[in-house]
Amino acid sequence: MPKFVLIANPETRRVVLFQQALARLSLPAAEVVPYEKLLAGQCFLHAWDAPDLWFRFDAPERNFAVDRALIAAGATVNDPGLHQRIGAIEAYQLQPDKGRILYPRQWYLGWRQQLQSWAKQINGSVFNHPEDIATMFDKVQCQRILANRRIPIPRSLTQHTSILSYEHLCEEMAAQDCQRVFVKLAHGSSASGVVAYERRGTAERAITTVERVEEQGDVRFYNSRKIRQYSNPNEIADIINFLLNESAQVEAWMPKARLEGREFDARVVVMGGKARHVVLRVGNSPMTNLHLGNDRRELSALPKAFATDRWLEMLHTCEQAAACFPRSFYCGIDLLIAPNLRDHYILELNAFGDLLQGITWQGWDTYTTELAMLLKKELSFAFCVLSWCQLDCKC
């Protein structure tokens, strides 16, 4: 019987849901290894070594001590970028400031370095390989991989050049005849550091989750659930320059199909190579993330004009995108459906994008489905090995 090691922040609901899924299938509870202990060197993954052992990395979210440790780990990583930097000692001294976007590029460099280190310590199988997780956490690199595999994605303005500033962005938008773009923090999650920016003549507007706060000449940036609009060029420049310096994906802002008079897209969870759970996200703004107050709909709510074969084609595209990371068992994929209900594009891949509460496939939630598929895969492999051994013995 397989055993599970869950690397996570123990206080998150992801841990509770995964443990519940294990119990539902009469599997032993996972042993939880806190990120905080791993980062402090209080334990090492090579200490877990047993037959049929599976490691699952989950999102390192909602824990400021973990964020500080990852920022500190990134202090020693060489990187040519223009991002803000802080020393390791100063990183450990950072004080909580709810919602503030702190050193995102340095955080990622620390996260990537730790994932690479943990990958070398593992004696067993993994749900998602640590190096795949690191790549999916880099929107720029991830989109280039998809483009190289001819997966449909929004047109990237940074495919052949790096955009280094707000002024440079305006020049490139004019040169590439693109009036609307998304600027996305390369290493953000949950719509953190996302700007929908449009520029028509001298008029411009930025719709964003970023809150710009200025006090006594000090400008800070916060991730907010309240969508804000900026029209002041200086304020917009501040936000975009900050994101570009920290590394950002810049792509064409594509129109979406509409449902109930509002734009929508889909989160599709692919596991074991198959598209399973789907939730439609009906947007009140260009950012459709559900935690921003947008509405969820079941798959049955798709427009009546939607052809079944088109939908199957879109699911196949999601499966092809996931196949770019063959060492990972599951991922969440954001799928944009064009207004003509035919064209479609992959917006993002999320290594931890399987948290879809209340959305089921054949009556099972995402975690239970993953485990059931994993067990079926393991049993099929064991049966094939047994059959091969029996055949070999007869020969």
N, C-alpha and C positions, 0 to 999 in steps of 0.2 A: 504494500500500500504506500502511495507517495506521501512524503512529508513536505511541509511548506515552511519557508522562512520569509517573513514579510518585513522588508526594510521600509520604514515609514515614520511619520510623526504619530505616536500612539493616540494622541487626543483627537485625531480627525475622524470624520464619519466614514471615510474610505475603509479604515481598519475594521470598524464595526460591521460594515456591509460585507466585507470579504469573509470575516469570521462567520457571519450568519450563513453565507453561501456554502462554506465548508460544512457547517453543521447540517444544512439542508440535504447534503449529499452523503451524510454519515462519514465524513472525513475528519481526521484529527485537526484540532485548532492549530493555526499557524503560530510559530514562535515569532514574536515581534521584536525586531532589532531597531531601536530608535536611532534616527540619523544623528541626534545630538551626541550619543555615546560613540558612534562610529567616528564622527568628526573629532571628538576629543581623544581618540586613541584608547578608549576604555574597552573596546572589543574589536575583533577582526573577523572578517567573513570566513577565512580559512579554518576557523575553529569549528564550523559546521561541516561535517564530512560524514555522510551516511548514504547508503543505497537509496535510490528513488527520491533524491532531494531536489526540490524546486525552490528557486529564489524568485521573489517578486519585489521589484522596486516600485514604490508608489510616490506620488507627488510630495516633494519636501515643502509643504505649504503650511501657512498659519503658525509659524514658530519663529519668532524673531531671533532667538539664540542660534537656530540653524542658519538663518540668513546671515547673521554676523559671521559665523564660522566659515561659510562659503565665500563671503566677501574677503575675509582674511586669507583664505586659501588661494584666492585669485591674485593676491598682492605679489606673489612670487613668480607669476606666470608672465613670460615675455609676450608682449602684444604691441604691434605698431600703431594701434588705433589712437584716436584723439579723445577717448573716453576719460571721465573723471577717475582719479586714482586716490587710494588711501592706503597707508601702511597697515600691516597686520595688527600691530598693537592698537592703533587708532580704531581699526575696524571692530575689535573686541570691546572697545569703549563706547561705541555708538549707542545712543539711547533711543528707545522706541518713539516713533513719530508716525502715528497711524496713517497709513495710506501713502506715505512719502516714497517716491521712486528713488531708491538709494543704490548707486553704483551698479546698475544692471549689467553692464558689460563685464565688470570685474567679478560680480556674483557668478555670471555664467562661466567665466574662465576657471573659477574655483570649482564649480559644479562639474564641468567637463573633466578637469584634472582628477577630481575625486572618483568620478565614474570610471575613468580609465584605470585608476589604481584598484578600485573594487573589482573590476572585471578580472584582474589577475589573481584575486584571492578566492574566486568562486570554485568550489568543487561540487559540481552538480549542474542541473539545467536551469535555464532562466526563462521567465515569461517573455520579457523584452530585454534584449542584450543592452548592457550599459552604453556601449558605443553608439548603438542605434538611438537610444534615448537622447544622448548628447547631440546627435545630428538633427533629430526632430525638434530639439529645443533651439535650433538655429534656423530661423525662417529663411534667411538668405541662402544658406547652403542647401536646405531642404528643397526649396523651389527650383534651384539649379539642377538638382538630381532629377526632379520630376520632369523638367524641361528636356533634359538629356534623354530621358526615356519616352519622350513625346507624349507625356500625359498633359491634357489640356489644363493650362493655368492662365490667370490674367496676365496680360502683357507686362513684363517687368521693364521699368525704366533704368534698372541697374544691371541689365543683362550684359552689356558691353562696356559700361563705365560706372565708376563710383560717384555717387552724388554726395558732396561733402558739406553743403551749406544750403540755407534757405534760398539765397541768391542763385546758387547753382541749380537748385530744383526748379526755380522759375524759368531759368534759361532752358533747361532740358524739356520742361513741359511745352514751351513755345517751339523748340526745335523738333520735338516729336509729335507736335499737334495733339496734345493731350490736355484737356481742360480740367479733368477731375482725376485725382489720384488718392490712393491710400498710402499713408506713411505708417509703418508698423514697427514698433520696437522689436528688433530681431529676437530678443530673448524674453519677451513679455508673455504672460499668460492671462487668461480671463479678460481679454481686451485691454490689458494694461498697456499704456503707451501707444494707443491707436488714434490716428487722425485721418478723417475723411476731409480732404482739402480740394477746393475748387477755385479756379481763377478765370475770370472772364473780363478781358480788358484790364482795367485798373481795379475792378471790384474783386474781392476775394473773401472766402469764408472757410473756417475750419470748424468741423463738428468733431468732438473728441471726448474721450474719457479722462483726459489730462486736465487737472485743475492747476492753473498758474497762480501762485501766491507771491506777492511782492511786499516786503516789509523792510523799511529803512534801507532801500537799495539792494536788499538780498532777495534773489528770485529762487523760489523752490517749486518743485513739481510733485503733484500728488495724483494717485490713481483714485478715481471717483466713480461711484455708481450713478451719479447724476451727469447726464450728457450735457456738455457745455458747447456754446457756439462763440467763436471769436471772429471779429471782423477787423480789429486793429492790426495793421501790418507788423508793428513792433512786437506785439504779444504773440502773434502767429509765428514770427521769425524766431522768437525765444524758444517756443515749444519745439518747432521743427529742427532748429539747430541742436537742441539738447538731444533729441531722438537720433538724429543723424550721427552725432558724435559718439553716441553709445552703440551704434550699429543699427541700421534699420533697413527693412525691405520696403521698396517703393514700387508700386504697381498701379496699373490703370484701375480706376474705380468703375466696376462693371455694373450695369443695371441688372436687377433681379426680377424674377417673376413675382406676381402679386397674388395674394390670397386675402380675401375679406377686405380688399382695398389697400392692403399694406404689403410691402416687400417681404419675402421670406427666403430662407435657405434651409439646408438640412444638415444635421449632424448624423453621420453614418458610422457605426462601429463595425469594423472588420476584424474578425477573429478566426484564426486557423485558415486564413485565405478566403473566407466567406463573409459577405456583407450580411449582418444580422439585424441589430437594433437600429431603428431610425426615429429621430424626432425632428419635426418641422419647427422652425423658429421664426415666428412672425414678428417683424421688427417695428418698433416705434421710432427707430433711428437707423442710420447706416450700420450700426453695430447690433447684431441680432442675439448676442449672448443672453441666455435666459436670466442670469443673475442681475441684469441691467433693467429688469422690469418688462422684458418682452414676453410674448405669449407662446406657449407650446401647443402643438397640435399633433394628433396621431396621423399616421400615414394615410388613413382613409380620407383625410381632409384635402388631399391633393386635388387640384382643379379637375373637373369632369373631362376637360379637353385633353388631359394628359394621357398619352398613348402608353399602354403597358410595355410595349417593346422599347420605347424610349427610356422608360424608367429602369428596365432591366439593363439597358446599355449604360446608364449612369452608374448603377450599382457595380457593373463590371469595371468601369473606370476607377471606382473607389478601390476595388480589389486589386487592380493593376498598380495603383498608387501604393497600397500597402505592401505589394510584392517587391517594391523597391527596397524594402527592409526585411529580407527573408529570415533574419535571426530574431525577429520579434513576432510574438503570437497574436498580438492585438494592437489596434490603435484607433483613435477617433479621427474622423475625416470631415472637414467642413466642405460641403458641396454647394456651389452656386448654380442655380438653374436660371437660364436666360428667359426673358419675357416671351420668346417664341416657343418655350417649353420643349425645345429640341437641343439647343446648344447648352453646354455645361462646362464648369471649370472647378478644379480643385483649389480651394483657397488656402487650406493649411492641413498639416498632419499634427496630431497631438498624441504623444506617447502615453499620456494619462487621460485620454479622452473617453474613457469607458464609464464614467460616473453619470449615468442617466437614470435617476430615480423615477420610478413609476412607469418606465418604458419596458415592455416585455417582448420577447420573441418566443412564440409557442408556449406562453405562460411563464417563462423564466426571465429573471432580470439578467443584466449583463454579466455579473460576477458568477452566478450559477451556470449560465450558458458557457462561459469560458472554461470553467472547471469541468463541466460535463464533456465538452468537446475535447479538452485536454486528456481526460481519462479515456475517452473513446479512441483517441489517437494513440495513446500508450498501449491500450489493449490490442489494437490492430497491429501495432509494431511487434508486440510480444507474440501474437499469434503467428505473424509472418516468420519470426525467428524460429519459433517452435516447429512450424511446418518445414522450414528449410533444414533444420537439424534432423528431423525425422526422415526427410528425403535423402539427406546426405548419408545417414546411417544405413538406409536401405541400399544405397549404391555401394 
